[in-house]
């Protein structure tokens, strides 16, 4: 493990301490798990971008024109 100093807003820190006590865990364990989940989600998002990279790009204005011509808006 590597030690780091993290500053939390007072209300957030209080909520973390309460949740840790309720879960018989530590604030560090909760924060570690939250960071792991956030990083995993980022990895999934990056993969989704790579998977869709071959798709043709369309600007927003062009997309709106297509919707209008199709009678969807």
VMD Tcl script that builds the backbone (N, CA, C; Angstrom):
set m [mol new atoms 219]
animate dup $m
set s [atomselect $m all]
$s set {name element resname resid chain x y z} {
  {N N UNK 1 A 0.836 -1.192 0.000}
  {CA C UNK 1 A 0.000 0.000 0.000}
  {C C UNK 1 A 0.870 1.241 0.000}
  {N N UNK 2 A 0.349 2.274 -0.619}
  {CA C UNK 2 A 1.015 3.572 -0.666}
  {C C UNK 2 A 0.141 4.570 0.079}
  {N N UNK 3 A 0.736 5.379 0.909}
  {CA C UNK 3 A -0.004 6.366 1.695}
  {C C UNK 3 A -0.138 7.670 0.920}
  {N N UNK 4 A -1.311 8.295 1.003}
  {CA C UNK 4 A -1.552 9.579 0.343}
  {C C UNK 4 A -2.439 10.427 1.252}
  {N N UNK 5 A -2.291 11.716 1.144}
  {CA C UNK 5 A -3.147 12.624 1.894}
  {C C UNK 5 A -4.236 13.125 0.957}
  {N N UNK 6 A -5.482 12.970 1.392}
  {CA C UNK 6 A -6.628 13.409 0.600}
  {C C UNK 6 A -7.479 14.302 1.496}
  {N N UNK 7 A -7.930 15.411 0.956}
  {CA C UNK 7 A -8.772 16.329 1.713}
  {C C UNK 7 A -10.208 16.206 1.234}
  {N N UNK 8 A -11.122 15.980 2.181}
  {CA C UNK 8 A -12.542 15.850 1.881}
  {C C UNK 8 A -13.303 17.030 2.472}
  {N N UNK 9 A -14.397 17.369 1.829}
  {CA C UNK 9 A -15.310 18.328 2.437}
  {C C UNK 9 A -15.817 17.692 3.729}
  {N N UNK 10 A -16.122 18.512 4.731}
  {CA C UNK 10 A -16.500 17.995 6.046}
  {C C UNK 10 A -17.690 17.047 5.979}
  {N N UNK 11 A -18.738 17.425 5.257}
  {CA C UNK 11 A -19.922 16.568 5.175}
  {C C UNK 11 A -19.617 15.248 4.486}
  {N N UNK 12 A -18.798 15.290 3.449}
  {CA C UNK 12 A -18.423 14.069 2.748}
  {C C UNK 12 A -17.608 13.159 3.654}
  {N N UNK 13 A -16.700 13.722 4.412}
  {CA C UNK 13 A -15.885 12.922 5.332}
  {C C UNK 13 A -16.755 12.278 6.415}
  {N N UNK 14 A -17.693 13.034 6.924}
  {CA C UNK 14 A -18.610 12.500 7.933}
  {C C UNK 14 A -19.416 11.332 7.349}
  {N N UNK 15 A -19.902 11.505 6.123}
  {CA C UNK 15 A -20.670 10.444 5.468}
  {C C UNK 15 A -19.806 9.208 5.235}
  {N N UNK 16 A -18.565 9.411 4.831}
  {CA C UNK 16 A -17.655 8.282 4.627}
  {C C UNK 16 A -17.399 7.527 5.927}
  {N N UNK 17 A -17.186 8.270 7.015}
  {CA C UNK 17 A -16.941 7.615 8.309}
  {C C UNK 17 A -18.156 6.815 8.751}
  {N N UNK 18 A -19.357 7.377 8.549}
  {CA C UNK 18 A -20.579 6.660 8.924}
  {C C UNK 18 A -20.766 5.403 8.079}
  {N N UNK 19 A -20.538 5.528 6.776}
  {CA C UNK 19 A -20.677 4.372 5.894}
  {C C UNK 19 A -19.647 3.304 6.229}
  {N N UNK 20 A -18.432 3.711 6.528}
  {CA C UNK 20 A -17.388 2.755 6.891}
  {C C UNK 20 A -17.760 2.007 8.161}
  {N N UNK 21 A -18.266 2.719 9.146}
  {CA C UNK 21 A -18.670 2.074 10.400}
  {C C UNK 21 A -19.825 1.111 10.155}
  {N N UNK 22 A -20.768 1.521 9.324}
  {CA C UNK 22 A -21.925 0.676 9.017}
  {C C UNK 22 A -21.504 -0.596 8.281}
  {N N UNK 23 A -20.484 -0.479 7.441}
  {CA C UNK 23 A -20.029 -1.616 6.639}
  {C C UNK 23 A -18.897 -2.387 7.310}
  {N N UNK 24 A -18.555 -2.023 8.535}
  {CA C UNK 24 A -17.411 -2.640 9.238}
  {C C UNK 24 A -16.174 -2.599 8.346}
  {N N UNK 25 A -15.921 -1.431 7.795}
  {CA C UNK 25 A -14.818 -1.229 6.873}
  {C C UNK 25 A -14.065 0.022 7.302}
  {N N UNK 26 A -13.113 0.422 6.508}
  {CA C UNK 26 A -12.399 1.670 6.794}
  {C C UNK 26 A -12.685 2.673 5.685}
  {N N UNK 27 A -12.449 3.943 5.990}
  {CA C UNK 27 A -12.604 4.986 4.981}
  {C C UNK 27 A -11.655 4.691 3.823}
  {N N UNK 28 A -10.442 4.263 4.123}
  {CA C UNK 28 A -9.472 3.942 3.069}
  {C C UNK 28 A -9.995 2.849 2.141}
  {N N UNK 29 A -10.594 1.806 2.715}
  {CA C UNK 29 A -11.142 0.729 1.887}
  {C C UNK 29 A -12.261 1.251 0.982}
  {N N UNK 30 A -13.128 2.096 1.521}
  {CA C UNK 30 A -14.214 2.664 0.722}
  {C C UNK 30 A -13.672 3.519 -0.425}
  {N N UNK 31 A -12.686 4.348 -0.122}
  {CA C UNK 31 A -12.110 5.226 -1.144}
  {C C UNK 31 A -11.386 4.397 -2.203}
  {N N UNK 32 A -10.616 3.395 -1.776}
  {CA C UNK 32 A -9.933 2.522 -2.731}
  {C C UNK 32 A -10.926 1.862 -3.679}
  {N N UNK 33 A -12.021 1.345 -3.143}
  {CA C UNK 33 A -13.025 0.672 -3.957}
  {C C UNK 33 A -13.675 1.659 -4.934}
  {N N UNK 34 A -13.985 2.861 -4.468}
  {CA C UNK 34 A -14.599 3.868 -5.332}
  {C C UNK 34 A -13.660 4.260 -6.471}
  {N N UNK 35 A -12.384 4.408 -6.180}
  {CA C UNK 35 A -11.409 4.776 -7.215}
  {C C UNK 35 A -11.269 3.638 -8.226}
  {N N UNK 36 A -11.206 2.402 -7.742}
  {CA C UNK 36 A -11.120 1.250 -8.648}
  {C C UNK 36 A -12.326 1.202 -9.582}
  {N N UNK 37 A -13.521 1.426 -9.040}
  {CA C UNK 37 A -14.737 1.411 -9.861}
  {C C UNK 37 A -14.720 2.535 -10.893}
  {N N UNK 38 A -14.266 3.714 -10.490}
  {CA C UNK 38 A -14.201 4.843 -11.415}
  {C C UNK 38 A -13.210 4.565 -12.543}
  {N N UNK 39 A -12.067 3.989 -12.211}
  {CA C UNK 39 A -11.064 3.676 -13.231}
  {C C UNK 39 A -11.566 2.583 -14.171}
  {N N UNK 40 A -12.252 1.587 -13.631}
  {CA C UNK 40 A -12.817 0.519 -14.465}
  {C C UNK 40 A -13.853 1.086 -15.426}
  {N N UNK 41 A -14.668 2.015 -14.945}
  {CA C UNK 41 A -15.668 2.652 -15.801}
  {C C UNK 41 A -14.998 3.454 -16.912}
  {N N UNK 42 A -13.912 4.160 -16.573}
  {CA C UNK 42 A -13.168 4.907 -17.592}
  {C C UNK 42 A -12.613 3.955 -18.652}
  {N N UNK 43 A -12.112 2.808 -18.219}
  {CA C UNK 43 A -11.569 1.824 -19.149}
  {C C UNK 43 A -12.658 1.320 -20.096}
  {N N UNK 44 A -13.848 1.074 -19.559}
  {CA C UNK 44 A -14.973 0.649 -20.396}
  {C C UNK 44 A -15.355 1.734 -21.396}
  {N N UNK 45 A -15.359 2.989 -20.946}
  {CA C UNK 45 A -15.682 4.107 -21.840}
  {C C UNK 45 A -14.666 4.218 -22.967}
  {N N UNK 46 A -13.381 4.088 -22.631}
  {CA C UNK 46 A -12.342 4.168 -23.651}
  {C C UNK 46 A -12.487 3.046 -24.672}
  {N N UNK 47 A -12.844 1.852 -24.209}
  {CA C UNK 47 A -13.047 0.725 -25.122}
  {C C UNK 47 A -14.231 0.996 -26.043}
  {N N UNK 48 A -15.289 1.579 -25.495}
  {CA C UNK 48 A -16.461 1.905 -26.309}
  {C C UNK 48 A -16.088 2.916 -27.397}
  {N N UNK 49 A -15.251 3.902 -27.058}
  {CA C UNK 49 A -14.796 4.869 -28.063}
  {C C UNK 49 A -13.993 4.165 -29.157}
  {N N UNK 50 A -13.094 3.252 -28.750}
  {CA C UNK 50 A -12.293 2.523 -29.742}
  {C C UNK 50 A -13.183 1.662 -30.633}
  {N N UNK 51 A -14.199 1.023 -30.035}
  {CA C UNK 51 A -15.105 0.171 -30.802}
  {C C UNK 51 A -15.895 0.959 -31.831}
  {N N UNK 52 A -16.203 2.223 -31.515}
  {CA C UNK 52 A -17.032 3.047 -32.411}
  {C C UNK 52 A -16.201 3.931 -33.331}
  {N N UNK 53 A -14.896 3.856 -33.210}
  {CA C UNK 53 A -14.018 4.714 -34.011}
  {C C UNK 53 A -14.262 4.580 -35.520}
  {N N UNK 54 A -14.522 3.376 -36.040}
  {CA C UNK 54 A -14.735 3.252 -37.487}
  {C C UNK 54 A -16.055 3.865 -37.986}
  {N N UNK 55 A -16.969 4.158 -37.080}
  {CA C UNK 55 A -18.252 4.715 -37.498}
  {C C UNK 55 A -18.061 6.117 -38.080}
  {N N UNK 56 A -18.851 6.457 -39.082}
  {CA C UNK 56 A -18.710 7.805 -39.651}
  {C C UNK 56 A -19.125 8.874 -38.634}
  {N N UNK 57 A -18.413 9.978 -38.656}
  {CA C UNK 57 A -18.720 11.091 -37.750}
  {C C UNK 57 A -19.756 11.997 -38.399}
  {N N UNK 58 A -20.623 12.564 -37.561}
  {CA C UNK 58 A -21.619 13.509 -38.044}
  {C C UNK 58 A -21.673 14.657 -37.050}
  {N N UNK 59 A -21.624 15.872 -37.569}
  {CA C UNK 59 A -21.715 17.005 -36.658}
  {C C UNK 59 A -23.159 17.167 -36.181}
  {N N UNK 60 A -23.323 17.912 -35.124}
  {CA C UNK 60 A -24.628 18.067 -34.489}
  {C C UNK 60 A -25.656 18.682 -35.437}
  {N N UNK 61 A -25.225 19.717 -36.161}
  {CA C UNK 61 A -26.141 20.381 -37.095}
  {C C UNK 61 A -26.615 19.404 -38.176}
  {N N UNK 62 A -25.693 18.603 -38.694}
  {CA C UNK 62 A -26.056 17.609 -39.696}
  {C C UNK 62 A -27.016 16.571 -39.148}
  {N N UNK 63 A -26.792 16.182 -37.892}
  {CA C UNK 63 A -27.676 15.214 -37.242}
  {C C UNK 63 A -29.091 15.780 -37.105}
  {N N UNK 64 A -29.190 17.037 -36.698}
  {CA C UNK 64 A -30.503 17.671 -36.574}
  {C C UNK 64 A -31.215 17.746 -37.921}
  {N N UNK 65 A -30.468 18.081 -38.973}
  {CA C UNK 65 A -31.063 18.141 -40.309}
  {C C UNK 65 A -31.593 16.768 -40.726}
  {N N UNK 66 A -30.841 15.716 -40.407}
  {CA C UNK 66 A -31.287 14.360 -40.720}
  {C C UNK 66 A -32.574 14.020 -39.971}
  {N N UNK 67 A -32.623 14.362 -38.698}
  {CA C UNK 67 A -33.835 14.099 -37.912}
  {C C UNK 67 A -35.036 14.847 -38.498}
  {N N UNK 68 A -34.798 16.094 -38.891}
  {CA C UNK 68 A -35.889 16.899 -39.447}
  {C C UNK 68 A -36.356 16.324 -40.787}
  {N N UNK 69 A -35.417 15.945 -41.643}
  {CA C UNK 69 A -35.796 15.405 -42.957}
  {C C UNK 69 A -36.514 14.054 -42.830}
  {N N UNK 70 A -36.207 13.318 -41.763}
  {CA C UNK 70 A -36.864 12.025 -41.515}
  {C C UNK 70 A -38.209 12.207 -40.812}
  {N N UNK 71 A -38.555 13.466 -40.461}
  {CA C UNK 71 A -39.824 13.744 -39.793}
  {C C UNK 71 A -39.848 13.365 -38.322}
  {N N UNK 72 A -38.666 13.205 -37.717}
  {CA C UNK 72 A -38.614 12.828 -36.295}
  {C C UNK 72 A -38.629 14.026 -35.361}
  {N N UNK 73 A -38.355 15.206 -35.915}
  {CA C UNK 73 A -38.492 16.443 -35.107}
  {C C UNK 73 A -39.157 17.511 -35.946}
}
mol reanalyze $m
mol bondsrecalc $m
mol representation Tube
mol addrep $m
